[in-house]
Amino acid sequence: MIAELDEVVLDCELPVHKLARGDIGTVVLVHDQGEGYEVEFMTLDGDTIAVLTLNSAQVRPIGHDEIAHARGLTQPA
């Protein structure tokens, strides 16, 4: 189960928030035993992009064999 302070991967596109599938966020609150999450998405230098309430189908845990990828916010999500 995903817990508070876990990093998670966005599993959908959220262009209105400039977020793309694969972006990494940090869980700041777990709702209803994992049915939903408050997730903070930040730039690599620490600026918050968005804090969103997402359902469990919109995020997933980071896999052990995955690698992070950087992209600019000016690029389309």
Summary of the structure (lengths in Angstrom):
residues: 77
radius of gyration: 11.8
end to end distance: 27.4
largest distance: 35.3
contacts: 186
relative contact order: 0.29
helix: 8%
strand: 42%
